[in-house]
Amino acid sequence: METVNQRNGDTELSDILRSQKENFLIRGRLCTDQMRAYNDILHCRTSKMGSHTLTCDTCGDTRTSYNSCRNRHCPKCQYVKQLLWVEKLKCRLLPVRYFHVVFTVPEFLKPLFYLNQRECYSMLFASSALAVKKAASNPAFLGVESGCLSVLHTWGQALNYHPHIHMLVPAGGPDLDHMEWVAAKKMFFVPVKALSQIFRGIFMEKLFFALEANQLRVPEKQKCLYAAMGILKKEAYSKFWHVYIKKTFKGANQVVSYLGRYTHRVAISNSRIVSVNATTVKFRWKDYRDNKTKIMDLPCAEFIRRFMQHVLPNGFYKIRYYGIMSSANSKTKMEECFRLLRITRFISFYQGLSTYEILEEILGRDPFRCTCCNRGRMVYGLAKGKGKEP
């Protein structure tokens, strides 16, 4: 086993994975998706990922760089994706207030979730979105057609397994006849306890159906719990399903600013890792019980085990849109919303630009400007004075 002895500020997640690769890779302790993520993060921006050479089209200076892994769980490969996604989102958001709602599940369901991630995460997405839709459309509350943008997170600050949905909900919506825009008051349009009960009922209905259809694997230690629907129902309805409303965003600009640093997070960033030695990892975490930042000390193997819990199934979408915000309604119901709000829907400034042109606009500089002559542009495959732009 390789030894790691990094100074404060020099440590990356890949260093920790490298120190434990014999334990996790050779002994086969990971599933296929986890193995892929482990190898990608381990080899990101190293010779294992290959390299590319850029040449200045003016002075001929060359620069060789190792390729990124582009894995969505890699802490070094999310920044550009985050920038581009946020810019595309700007033109789809309604210029209204937004509520930030968080949906969680009781502790006893977490083993079932981990064993059936694709199925249970999908049920969590669908149940939380349907709960908001039902609550919003109820004339006793607001009586509108609503929508939401939902983001799945599976971790807590200490890297513990904590699947939950962060949801952004417009503070209002078109009435059911689509004749006017009905704005919600300062508070969320339905009491949180009522929303929690609606969410619990919808989720449990979907869960009972999936269990009866034998679509889920039951954890070995919980077979007695899932043996009879009556026992499971009693356990589920004896628990309080935590749904809570966080701060309200005053407009689309605040939402975009928030999403830019939130949606493309991975379980832990390199900046939170304090130090590593041959046996332990120290990292910063926020204890929300007293709202203080603390240092946690974990054995390397336990740290990696916790991190790998948050690798999502291959191809699973962690950001989804529902209701009036769904892609299917982008040119129909969303257009009606802009009309009812009497606001012209703008076209993104970046529409039609290439990825590199967008990056140049966002960063305020040309990322491929030659740093040697400060005049030329770094391009691929330069030969006989010609080359391709990167």
Secondary structure, DSSP 8 states (H G I E B T S, - for coil): -----B-TTT--HHHHHHHTHIIIIITT-S-HHHHHHHHHHHHTTSGGG-EEEEEETTT--EEEEE-----TT-TTSSHHHHHHHHHHHGGGS-SS-EEEEEEE--GGGHHHHHHTHHHHHHHHHHHHHHHHHHHHH-TTTT-B--EEEEEEEEE-TT--EEEEEEEEEESEEEBTTSSSEEE--SS-SS-HHHHHHHHHHHHHHHHHHHHHTT-S---GGGHHHHH-HHHHHHHHHTS---EEE---B-SHHHHHHHHHTTTT--SS-GGGEEEE-SSEEEEEEEETTTTEEEEEEEEHHHHHHHHHTT---TT--SEEEEETTSGGGTTTHHHHHHHHHT------TTTT--HHHHHHHHHTS-TTB-TTTSSSBEEEEEETTEEE--
